[in-house]
């Protein structure tokens, strides 16, 4: 799995052309305004910094659109905080930054150093963390007294699995491979999104442009429990109505768009899926690699068989890992969700290597003690998130928003 520092370095290489369209709109001046909200200015510099920050975090969606949306929310939250007299203490801000950096198993200093490698200033992270805390405090102050979670609701959440969504998704995918800067692929994905008006349009585009094994099926995936898909993909898709196409999402070495075809209740009686074991065997990405992969697939039945294939090779040629679904890289998680144990995929490329990806096993993670208070807090957070969307729309409708 790629380290945080390597993710930063790889993403930084891909950012120059991604942010250039916004720069062109304002003549290139870092202090030029791109939006005014109730008289408060968002500058070109702030927008580009937020775009870089989100790209380094591998956040889903269009970088410019999501950055501008986040900065708009920051301004609205800041104005509302001033109106009600809410301020963060230095201790609250430091704790928030520490908590955020800790998600990457880094200290704040290490996190800032990694961001700096990608051209992101410390102030950008401080503003992001601070404004996020302010918004959270505003929402909790306004709605927490109105939210309650019963013991029966906690019981139902535990019974369905702490990391499980009791829904399944019918999705189509279009995955465009990227080598180096993703600007052209992002532009293509945005164009395709604008042109696709039906499932048939998406299927036609997938057959033409997608490098995923599903391309021959028009990008159509089978019904998949939400718990088996990467969290960022689920988040992206659940914001769509059936038939709609997502904004482009940047994956390692690829840009993807998704079409939601349907959402249904997961009727499976199997235990909640939370953990997968998988193997990555690296094949030289030569012109014969697909034939080599087919021959390898015919020789191996399980992940254990790959140990014999890797005998005498450098250790990094074969990796077997066990991770929860939430820990998987998005591109790996998307492929594993389509496999049964013993099946493989060769859709992923890393540098000069084609990844022979095999699912070893899939099953529940049974060694985790259940914390009822944590489950209750999660349910409360879900309710607050829904209420916060209405709160944000209320503030937006009352604001004076101007663009150059």
C-alpha positions, 0 to 999 in steps of 0.5 A: 500500500502506498505510503502517505508521503508517496501519495503526496509526491505522486499527486503533486506531479499531477496537479499543474494542468488540473488547476490551470483552468481556474487560473486562466479565468482570473488572469493568473493573479493569486489575489484575484477574487473568484467569489464573494460571499456576503462581502467576504472574498475567496481568492484564486490562491485559496482556491488553488491551495484547497484544490491541491489539498483535496487532490493530495487527500484523494478526495472524490469529485471534481477538484475545482468544484469540490474546493469551491464548494468547501470554501463557500461553506467555510465562509458561510460557517464563519459568518454564522459563527460570528453572528452567534459569537462562536470562537475556537480556542487554540487548544480546540484547533490544535486538537482538531489538527492532531485528530486529522493528522492522526488518521494518516498515522502522522503527527501534525508536524509530519502531516504538514511536512508531507503537505509541503512536498505537494505545495500546500501551505500550513495555513491551508490545513489550519483553515481547513481544520478550523473551519471544519470544527466551527461548522461541526460546533454550529451544527451540534449546537443547533441540532444536537438537542433535537437528535436522539438514538434509542437502544433499539436503534443501537441494537439494529445497527449492531445486528446489521454490522458496525461497518455495514450499509444494509443496501446494495448498489447497481452501478456502472463504471468507466475507468480511464487509465492515466500515465502521468498528469491526469488533466486530459483524462479529467477533461475527457471524463467531464465531457463524457459526463456532459454527453451521457443522457441514458444507460445506453449512452454510458454503456457505449462510452464504457465500451469505447473508453474504459480499461476496466474488465467490465468494459465489454459489458458496457461498464455494468457491474452486478448488484454489490453490497455497499459494504464491499465498495470503497467508501469514497465510491459509495459516498459519490454514488449515493448522492446520485439519482438512478440514471445520473452520472457522477463527477470524475473521481481520481484513483491511483493511475486512473480517472473514473466516472460512475452511473447509478442504475438502482439502489436496493435493500441488501437481503443477504443473510450472510455475516457482514463483510468487513475484511478481505485478504488479497494478493498482488503479484507484479508482472512486467507490463510488456506487450505479452502481459495479458497472455502471461496473465491468462497463463498464470491464471490457468496455473494458480487456483489460490493465493498460496499457489502464487508463492511458488510463482514468486520463488526466487523473485524479489520480495516486492513482486508478491504481496499478500495483505489483509485489510478491512474494506475501509482500509483498501485503496479505492482502485484495489477495493473497486476491483476486489468488490467484483471478485470471488475468492480465487478469482483475479483481475489485471486491470491495475497498472503501477509504473512498469508493472501490471498487477495480477490481483487475486482475492484470497478470502472475504469474511467478517472481522470478528476480533473487534469488541463492540462499543455501544457508545461508539455505535450510538455516536455514529448514528447521531453523527449520521443524523446530524450530517443529514440536518447539516445539509439543510442548514447549509442550504438555508445559509446559502439561500440567505447569502449574497453570492457574487462571482466575477 
